Amino acid sequence: MTKKNWVLLAIVAASFVGRAPVYAQGAGHDLQSFVDCLNGRLSGVNPVDVSGAVQCIPDGCKITVTMSQESAQPACFEDLGSPAVKVQLPRILLSCPGPAGNEWKRFRPSFLLCHTNIPERNQGWNRVEIGSDQTPSVVNRKATVSMQTGDVLIPEFQPWVRIITPATAGSCAMCHSRTPGVANDQNLFQPIDNLGTFRSIQLDNDKHDVLLRKLVIDTTEPTKGPELTAAPAAAGITRQSVGAICTILNNQRSNANKNLCTNLKDYQLSRSCGAGVVGVTCGGINGGGIFKYDDLFNGDNSQSVISLDISGQAQKGTTSYRFLDTEGTLSAYNYKTRTLYTSVKIVPVVVIPGAAFDVAGVADAQRSVGGAAPTPIQVQVKISHFRGNLIVKILDMSDNFLAGGTAQAAANVVLTNLAP
């Protein structure tokens, strides 16, 4: 989102007649329900600050903590105490289950601990930046996440002012790519990969490519651990949890919002992905590589390249896990048929764990043949083992083979937090 010219959620002072509806903790699963929850739970509170918004974040969110400056909520350091202690004041990004029945439509709020007032920060510490996934779009012949964006401004030390209209922040295109092919008034944008490479427009990094994973100091994303391990933290950055930062802040005089830090720490411990619910874990499935299909009967010896990443809350049953919500990406290209299958909606997903694990899922995908404009198709994603071999297949809903086969060379698929 941009560092200036905000189109903020319209906050209008108005008298409220009648009793406000009661909203449960964690009732905000999209932009509108989040605003409704804030109005319901903060009505009459005086004073308020952004820490009160944490109660409306839904249960089950994955959390990424970053010292990145590539945002209108840029992180910073604060020197505290005597002798000085250099404290990281990061941005905290969440990826949460969407509305009931559409949990795959992720809700993406973010907060900032840095309280330093510079133009680029534009009161970032007083705002909740929001992305709310919509129906997937097609960009460069691939299925792509498309999200509605918004900002909730909660000025400090003032009584709660009811939010009347949850408008969106249309100027986010300074950082986010606008989703092509949709009306501008929908303000649909594509999310930024928090661990990917980003062409900066901010502060010291302007016009330089930044590897964001080197700025991530902690994440509960179950499939992203290897990426952090493979990329040591940037110079001056220490990998550190929100809880560890709160401990430092609570023992020092600081301008940072200590209540926000504490509320986010408590959220991670008791309500985040895989926390606080017996039998529910924050699980992940990811991997890929080259796969060969040897069908001697039909003369098909095609090869495919596949990449897959699925994560979310998974409920453990007697012999299997069933994902309660998913955030997923699939790409499968069959070299023989010159056909590409891509998806960002993989629901449902069931895993039978073990050394020879099985995975079954269904994806709403886009199919592009020979580089032509894609068409929608629903496919099955099946992962299995046979005689010690890993097999990944993409099938249509009539079980006809589309892509995949037996893993070749270094191809692999890994389960995380999905033990038998």
PLY file of the C-alpha trace (Angstrom):
ply
format ascii 1.0
element vertex 420
property float x
property float y
property float z
element edge 419
property int vertex1
property int vertex2
end_header
0.00 0.00 0.00
1.17 3.57 -0.61
3.01 5.84 1.70
0.64 8.77 1.07
-2.66 9.78 -0.49
-4.63 7.26 1.52
-8.18 6.51 0.64
-9.00 5.38 4.15
-12.06 3.62 5.39
-14.58 6.41 5.78
-14.86 7.08 9.50
-17.82 9.29 10.24
-18.81 10.60 13.64
-22.45 9.71 14.15
-24.76 9.05 17.04
-25.78 5.40 17.27
-29.37 4.75 18.26
-30.29 1.36 19.66
-28.23 -1.47 20.99
-25.17 -2.54 19.01
-25.18 -6.15 17.81
-22.99 -8.53 19.75
-20.00 -9.83 17.81
-17.99 -12.79 19.01
-14.24 -12.63 19.39
-12.64 -13.35 16.03
-15.72 -12.44 13.99
-13.84 -10.60 11.22
-13.30 -12.93 8.27
-13.45 -10.27 5.52
-13.42 -6.49 5.24
-17.08 -5.94 6.10
-17.31 -8.42 8.97
-14.06 -7.09 10.45
-15.46 -3.55 10.49
-18.77 -4.80 11.90
-16.89 -6.61 14.67
-14.91 -3.50 15.54
-18.08 -1.41 15.71
-19.77 -4.03 17.86
-16.95 -4.71 20.31
-15.38 -1.24 20.60
-18.58 0.81 20.72
-18.46 3.01 23.81
-14.79 2.32 24.50
-12.80 5.43 25.46
-9.94 5.70 24.76
-9.15 3.20 22.01
-6.04 2.30 20.09
-5.21 -0.23 17.37
-4.47 -2.96 19.93
-8.24 -3.35 20.41
-8.57 -4.55 16.82
-6.74 -7.82 17.55
-9.85 -9.24 19.22
-11.68 -9.18 15.87
-9.02 -11.18 14.00
-10.41 -14.67 13.28
-8.97 -17.77 14.88
-6.51 -19.82 12.86
-4.33 -17.15 11.24
-0.76 -17.85 10.16
1.68 -15.12 11.21
4.75 -13.62 9.54
6.90 -11.07 11.37
9.11 -8.90 9.18
11.54 -6.01 9.40
10.73 -5.08 5.80
10.28 -1.44 4.84
8.44 -2.34 1.63
5.08 -1.02 2.78
3.29 2.03 4.14
3.84 0.17 7.43
7.67 0.05 7.30
9.41 -1.58 10.25
12.07 0.22 12.28
14.48 -0.08 15.22
14.33 1.73 18.54
17.28 2.29 20.89
16.11 1.83 24.47
17.63 1.97 27.92
21.08 2.75 29.21
23.20 1.18 27.89
21.11 1.28 24.73
19.27 -1.84 23.65
18.45 -1.95 19.94
14.91 -3.30 19.64
13.27 -4.52 16.44
9.80 -3.05 15.88
8.44 -5.13 13.02
5.39 -5.37 10.84
3.14 -8.32 11.66
1.25 -9.89 8.74
-1.51 -12.45 9.13
-3.12 -14.88 6.70
-6.48 -15.96 8.09
-9.38 -18.24 7.13
-12.04 -16.44 5.11
-15.82 -16.51 5.64
-17.56 -19.78 6.50
-17.82 -21.97 3.42
-15.13 -19.92 1.67
-12.25 -20.31 4.10
-9.85 -20.44 1.16
-10.61 -16.75 0.50
-7.91 -15.54 2.85
-8.33 -12.49 5.09
-5.00 -10.63 5.39
-4.73 -7.95 8.11
-1.40 -6.43 9.16
-0.15 -4.34 12.08
2.95 -2.25 12.82
4.87 -1.95 16.11
7.07 0.92 14.90
5.82 4.25 16.30
8.30 6.61 14.61
6.50 9.42 12.80
7.89 9.89 9.28
5.88 10.64 6.10
6.48 7.15 4.68
4.91 5.58 7.77
1.73 7.73 7.64
0.55 6.65 11.10
1.11 3.02 10.17
1.08 2.10 13.85
-2.52 3.40 14.11
-3.81 1.47 11.13
-4.81 -2.06 10.23
-3.95 -2.66 6.58
-6.26 -5.26 5.06
-6.40 -7.59 2.08
-9.52 -9.68 1.57
-9.34 -12.36 -1.14
-12.01 -12.37 -3.81
-12.76 -14.70 -6.74
-9.38 -15.67 -8.30
-8.33 -13.88 -11.44
-6.17 -14.88 -14.42
-2.86 -13.08 -14.96
-0.37 -14.18 -17.63
-2.52 -17.27 -18.29
-2.27 -18.38 -14.65
-4.78 -18.50 -11.80
-3.93 -15.65 -9.42
-5.09 -14.42 -6.02
-7.03 -11.18 -6.27
-7.78 -9.23 -3.10
-9.81 -6.22 -2.09
-7.76 -3.79 -0.01
-8.61 -1.41 2.78
-7.34 0.43 5.83
-8.85 0.93 9.25
-7.48 4.01 10.99
-7.83 3.92 14.78
-6.38 7.16 16.24
-4.87 6.79 19.70
-6.33 8.15 22.93
-9.75 8.98 21.49
-13.21 7.47 21.92
-14.30 4.91 19.35
-15.91 6.50 16.29
-18.25 4.18 14.46
-17.13 3.20 10.95
-20.08 3.72 8.64
-18.81 2.66 5.20
-15.92 0.22 4.74
-14.43 1.90 1.67
-11.30 0.45 0.08
-7.84 1.89 -0.38
-7.52 2.31 -4.12
-4.01 3.82 -4.09
-2.37 0.53 -3.06
-1.01 0.17 -6.60
2.17 1.97 -5.54
3.28 -1.32 -3.95
0.79 -3.95 -5.12
0.16 -4.96 -8.72
-3.39 -4.18 -9.76
-5.34 -7.20 -10.95
-5.83 -6.66 -14.69
-9.13 -7.09 -16.45
-11.37 -5.86 -13.62
-13.11 -2.56 -13.03
-10.92 -0.09 -11.15
-13.66 0.73 -8.67
-13.33 -2.79 -7.25
-9.79 -1.97 -6.12
-8.52 -5.50 -6.69
-4.83 -6.12 -6.21
-2.41 -9.03 -5.99
-0.69 -9.87 -2.70
3.06 -9.59 -2.27
5.01 -12.76 -1.49
6.37 -12.03 1.99
9.36 -14.27 1.31
9.88 -13.42 -2.36
11.75 -10.74 -4.30
10.28 -7.24 -4.48
11.28 -4.14 -6.51
11.39 -1.50 -3.82
10.02 2.03 -3.94
10.65 2.73 -0.25
13.28 4.66 1.69
16.88 3.43 1.33
15.95 0.55 -1.01
14.25 2.66 -3.69
14.53 1.04 -7.16
16.44 -1.97 -5.83
15.32 -5.61 -5.70
14.88 -6.78 -2.12
14.84 -10.44 -1.04
12.09 -10.18 1.56
12.79 -13.52 3.26
16.07 -12.10 4.61
13.97 -9.52 6.48
11.51 -12.02 7.96
12.36 -12.62 11.62
9.68 -15.22 12.41
6.84 -17.09 10.72
4.28 -19.74 11.62
3.75 -20.58 7.93
4.32 -24.36 8.10
5.86 -24.74 4.63
8.19 -21.72 4.76
10.76 -22.84 7.33
13.23 -24.17 4.73
13.13 -20.86 2.86
14.16 -18.98 6.00
16.88 -21.50 6.80
18.29 -21.19 3.29
18.43 -17.38 3.50
20.26 -16.02 6.56
18.83 -12.84 8.01
20.01 -9.56 6.52
22.80 -7.63 8.25
21.57 -6.11 11.50
18.43 -8.29 11.59
17.87 -10.93 14.28
15.36 -13.73 13.93
13.00 -13.23 16.86
9.41 -13.95 17.90
6.75 -11.38 18.80
6.81 -12.74 22.35
10.55 -12.08 22.69
10.07 -8.52 21.44
7.26 -7.94 23.95
9.51 -9.12 26.79
12.12 -6.51 25.84
9.56 -3.73 25.45
7.85 -4.47 28.75
11.17 -3.99 30.57
11.94 -0.66 28.89
10.39 2.75 28.33
9.31 2.73 24.69
7.13 4.62 22.25
5.89 1.33 20.81
2.34 0.14 21.54
3.06 -2.45 24.22
-0.61 -3.47 24.36
-0.56 -4.26 20.64
2.57 -6.37 21.07
1.04 -8.24 24.02
-2.28 -8.81 22.26
-0.55 -10.20 19.18
1.68 -12.42 21.34
-1.37 -13.76 23.19
-3.19 -14.27 19.91
-0.32 -16.36 18.55
-0.23 -18.52 21.68
-3.96 -19.14 22.02
-5.83 -18.46 18.78
-3.48 -18.65 15.80
-3.15 -21.47 13.27
-3.07 -24.77 15.16
-3.27 -23.15 18.62
-5.90 -23.56 21.30
-7.97 -26.35 19.73
-7.36 -29.99 20.63
-6.66 -32.16 17.60
-6.08 -29.23 15.24
-2.61 -28.54 13.83
-1.15 -25.94 11.49
-0.23 -28.29 8.67
1.53 -28.00 5.37
2.12 -29.92 2.14
4.68 -28.65 -0.34
7.17 -29.76 -2.94
7.54 -30.47 -6.61
9.94 -31.34 -9.39
9.90 -33.46 -12.54
7.43 -36.36 -12.75
7.29 -39.00 -15.49
4.19 -40.93 -16.57
4.79 -44.38 -18.05
1.53 -45.71 -19.47
2.71 -48.50 -21.78
-0.83 -49.52 -22.69
-1.72 -46.08 -24.08
1.78 -45.17 -25.18
1.97 -42.14 -22.90
5.49 -41.41 -21.64
4.98 -37.74 -20.84
6.95 -35.67 -18.36
5.55 -32.88 -16.21
6.95 -30.25 -13.90
4.81 -29.67 -10.82
4.95 -27.35 -7.82
2.50 -27.50 -4.95
2.08 -25.61 -1.68
-0.88 -26.08 0.69
-1.17 -24.96 4.30
-3.77 -24.23 6.94
-5.53 -25.73 9.91
-5.99 -29.49 9.75
-8.24 -31.57 12.00
-6.80 -34.93 13.02
-9.13 -37.91 12.82
-8.59 -41.58 13.56
-6.46 -42.27 10.50
-6.32 -39.02 8.56
-6.23 -35.23 8.61
-8.90 -33.05 7.03
-7.96 -29.45 6.29
-10.43 -26.97 7.79
-9.07 -24.12 5.69
-6.41 -23.90 3.02
-4.11 -21.43 1.36
-2.76 -23.17 -1.70
-1.03 -22.88 -5.03
-0.69 -25.49 -7.77
1.23 -25.37 -11.04
1.52 -28.42 -13.31
2.88 -28.35 -16.87
2.71 -31.40 -19.13
5.51 -31.07 -21.70
3.95 -33.58 -24.13
0.52 -31.93 -24.30
1.97 -28.43 -23.76
-0.73 -27.85 -21.17
-0.42 -25.75 -18.01
-2.74 -26.20 -15.02
-2.72 -23.58 -12.26
-4.87 -23.04 -9.18
-5.07 -20.94 -6.01
-8.15 -22.76 -4.67
-7.51 -26.32 -3.47
-10.48 -27.56 -1.41
-11.07 -30.06 0.15
-7.77 -31.66 1.15
-7.41 -34.93 3.06
-4.10 -36.48 4.19
-3.40 -40.03 5.34
-0.04 -39.52 7.12
2.93 -41.82 7.43
6.16 -42.62 5.61
4.09 -43.66 2.57
1.52 -40.88 2.90
-1.46 -40.18 0.66
-2.99 -36.81 -0.20
-6.24 -36.16 -2.05
-7.56 -32.73 -3.00
-9.73 -30.95 -5.54
-8.63 -27.74 -7.26
-10.56 -25.15 -9.23
-7.93 -24.57 -11.91
-7.15 -22.74 -15.12
-5.96 -24.77 -18.15
-3.83 -23.17 -20.85
-2.92 -25.25 -23.94
0.08 -24.15 -25.99
0.10 -20.72 -24.40
-3.51 -19.98 -25.38
-5.96 -18.13 -23.16
-6.88 -20.42 -20.26
-10.23 -22.01 -19.56
-11.55 -23.14 -16.17
-11.36 -26.80 -15.18
-11.80 -28.69 -11.93
-9.04 -31.22 -11.28
-8.05 -33.80 -8.70
-4.67 -33.64 -6.98
-3.50 -37.07 -5.84
-0.24 -37.87 -4.06
0.60 -41.48 -3.22
3.44 -43.98 -2.83
3.89 -47.26 -4.71
6.80 -49.65 -4.12
8.77 -46.86 -2.47
8.13 -44.35 -5.28
6.45 -40.97 -4.85
3.63 -40.45 -7.36
1.87 -37.15 -8.01
-1.01 -37.06 -10.49
-3.34 -34.35 -11.74
-6.57 -35.91 -13.00
-9.83 -34.55 -14.31
-12.99 -35.31 -12.38
-13.53 -38.46 -14.48
-10.09 -39.78 -13.41
-8.47 -39.09 -16.80
-4.74 -38.35 -16.55
-3.66 -34.75 -17.17
-0.16 -34.32 -15.71
2.31 -35.84 -13.27
3.60 -39.36 -12.71
6.48 -40.89 -10.76
9.00 -38.57 -9.12
12.30 -38.18 -10.96
15.70 -37.24 -9.48
15.23 -34.68 -6.69
11.44 -34.34 -6.97
9.84 -34.50 -3.54
6.74 -33.64 -1.48
7.02 -32.92 2.26
4.38 -32.96 5.01
4.78 -30.52 7.92
3.03 -30.95 11.30
0.99 -33.88 9.94
2.42 -36.79 11.91
0.52 -40.13 12.19
0 1
1 2
2 3
3 4
4 5
5 6
6 7
7 8
8 9
9 10
10 11
11 12
12 13
13 14
14 15
15 16
16 17
17 18
18 19
19 20
20 21
21 22
22 23
23 24
24 25
25 26
26 27
27 28
28 29
29 30
30 31
31 32
32 33
33 34
34 35
35 36
36 37
37 38
38 39
39 40
40 41
41 42
42 43
43 44
44 45
45 46
46 47
47 48
48 49
49 50
50 51
51 52
52 53
53 54
54 55
55 56
56 57
57 58
58 59
59 60
60 61
61 62
62 63
63 64
64 65
65 66
66 67
67 68
68 69
69 70
70 71
71 72
72 73
73 74
74 75
75 76
76 77
77 78
78 79
79 80
80 81
81 82
82 83
83 84
84 85
85 86
86 87
87 88
88 89
89 90
90 91
91 92
92 93
93 94
94 95
95 96
96 97
97 98
98 99
99 100
100 101
101 102
102 103
103 104
104 105
105 106
106 107
107 108
108 109
109 110
110 111
111 112
112 113
113 114
114 115
115 116
116 117
117 118
118 119
119 120
120 121
121 122
122 123
123 124
124 125
125 126
126 127
127 128
128 129
129 130
130 131
131 132
132 133
133 134
134 135
135 136
136 137
137 138
138 139
139 140
140 141
141 142
142 143
143 144
144 145
145 146
146 147
147 148
148 149
149 150
150 151
151 152
152 153
153 154
154 155
155 156
156 157
157 158
158 159
159 160
160 161
161 162
162 163
163 164
164 165
165 166
166 167
167 168
168 169
169 170
170 171
171 172
172 173
173 174
174 175
175 176
176 177
177 178
178 179
179 180
180 181
181 182
182 183
183 184
184 185
185 186
186 187
187 188
188 189
189 190
190 191
191 192
192 193
193 194
194 195
195 196
196 197
197 198
198 199
199 200
200 201
201 202
202 203
203 204
204 205
205 206
206 207
207 208
208 209
209 210
210 211
211 212
212 213
213 214
214 215
215 216
216 217
217 218
218 219
219 220
220 221
221 222
222 223
223 224
224 225
225 226
226 227
227 228
228 229
229 230
230 231
231 232
232 233
233 234
234 235
235 236
236 237
237 238
238 239
239 240
240 241
241 242
242 243
243 244
244 245
245 246
246 247
247 248
248 249
249 250
250 251
251 252
252 253
253 254
254 255
255 256
256 257
257 258
258 259
259 260
260 261
261 262
262 263
263 264
264 265
265 266
266 267
267 268
268 269
269 270
270 271
271 272
272 273
273 274
274 275
275 276
276 277
277 278
278 279
279 280
280 281
281 282
282 283
283 284
284 285
285 286
286 287
287 288
288 289
289 290
290 291
291 292
292 293
293 294
294 295
295 296
296 297
297 298
298 299
299 300
300 301
301 302
302 303
303 304
304 305
305 306
306 307
307 308
308 309
309 310
310 311
311 312
312 313
313 314
314 315
315 316
316 317
317 318
318 319
319 320
320 321
321 322
322 323
323 324
324 325
325 326
326 327
327 328
328 329
329 330
330 331
331 332
332 333
333 334
334 335
335 336
336 337
337 338
338 339
339 340
340 341
341 342
342 343
343 344
344 345
345 346
346 347
347 348
348 349
349 350
350 351
351 352
352 353
353 354
354 355
355 356
356 357
357 358
358 359
359 360
360 361
361 362
362 363
363 364
364 365
365 366
366 367
367 368
368 369
369 370
370 371
371 372
372 373
373 374
374 375
375 376
376 377
377 378
378 379
379 380
380 381
381 382
382 383
383 384
384 385
385 386
386 387
387 388
388 389
389 390
390 391
391 392
392 393
393 394
394 395
395 396
396 397
397 398
398 399
399 400
400 401
401 402
402 403
403 404
404 405
405 406
406 407
407 408
408 409
409 410
410 411
411 412
412 413
413 414
414 415
415 416
416 417
417 418
418 419
